[in-house]
Amino acid sequence: MNQELIKSLKFKKFKYIKIKDPTFPGMILDAPGQIKPGDVLHMKDGEYLLVGDVNKVLGVCDDCTNYELKDIKEIATLPGF
């Protein structure tokens, strides 16, 4: 991802929450909030991910994931999205 573009974005601290699953008592779910295509995720390991390049649950394919929601440090949205 272009470093100048990254520097121009206004990142906000990302908060992820966990909610109780209404259908299964005792089960806790991650609630991703408003992660959408066009968002740029700054991960705690320093990596930047563009949503649209990864899916909303941070998988890099339909069955695997490299990150979890708790790994997001900051989030920004590209202009025009």
C-alpha atoms as one frame of an Amber mdcrd trajectory, in Angstrom:
protein
   0.000   0.000   0.000   1.275   3.482  -0.870   3.043   5.044   2.146   1.997
   8.604   1.197  -1.643   7.531   1.079  -1.314   5.837   4.475   0.204   9.002
   5.978  -2.703  11.089   4.630  -5.376   8.957   6.323  -6.840   9.838   9.717
  -6.674   6.684  11.787  -8.921   6.189  14.806  -8.306   3.713  17.568 -10.285
   0.532  16.867 -12.346  -1.005  19.625 -13.710  -4.457  19.220 -16.353  -5.776
  21.521 -17.619  -9.171  22.458 -21.332  -9.891  22.760 -23.336 -12.787  24.155
 -24.821 -14.983  21.455 -28.616 -14.701  21.822 -29.158 -18.189  20.377 -26.562
 -20.067  22.454 -26.421 -19.033  26.126 -22.867 -18.772  27.401 -21.307 -18.360
  23.921 -19.416 -15.125  23.242 -19.101 -13.629  19.750 -16.818 -10.959  18.322
 -18.809  -7.938  17.157 -16.821  -6.306  14.328 -18.818  -3.088  14.229 -18.560
  -1.204  10.964 -15.658  -2.798   9.100 -16.431  -2.321   5.424 -14.743  -2.294
   2.009 -12.574   0.802   1.704 -11.382   0.658   5.303  -7.656   0.476   5.979
  -6.730  -1.517   9.065  -3.475  -0.777  10.876  -2.642  -4.006  12.664  -0.762
  -4.288  15.956   2.130  -5.983  14.120   2.550  -2.885  11.895   0.910  -4.368
   8.781  -1.737  -2.393   6.843  -4.687  -4.264   5.354  -7.265  -2.943   2.917
 -10.761  -4.329   3.500 -11.835  -5.557   0.116  -8.463  -7.295  -0.104  -9.380
  -9.296   3.006 -12.907 -10.201   4.028 -14.796  -8.708   6.979 -13.606 -11.420
   9.370  -9.992 -10.812   8.274  -9.593 -14.048   6.357  -7.319 -14.205   3.375
  -9.460 -16.974   1.919 -12.827 -18.494   2.768 -11.464 -20.942   5.350  -8.390
 -19.343   6.890  -7.465 -16.205   8.765  -4.198 -14.447   9.443  -5.617 -11.970
  11.956  -8.393 -11.606  14.474 -10.390  -8.484  15.312  -8.367  -8.058  18.500
  -5.257  -7.618  16.292  -6.527  -4.289  14.863  -4.803  -1.238  16.316  -6.383
   1.554  14.247  -8.831   1.976  11.392  -9.281   4.600   8.653 -11.466   4.867
   5.569 -10.176   5.721   2.105 -11.616   8.953   0.675 -14.719   8.284  -1.420
 -15.934   5.245   0.535
